[in-house]
Amino acid sequence: MNKKINIPQIRTNSDTKGGSVKNGQVPTMHNPPPPPPKNNSTKG
């Protein structure tokens, strides 16, 4: 679990576009409004 959270935190830039919005911790600063709706729709 620690390794999974460490990778996304360091790849904030790449994760923001990839789909790390699930964390909503670092990506939130980049795109707070666009990520939430996209993740919700993908998971349905």
Buried (B, 14 or more C-beta within 10 A) or exposed (E): EEEEEEEBEEBBEEBBEEEBBEBEEBBBEBEEEEBBEEBEEEEE
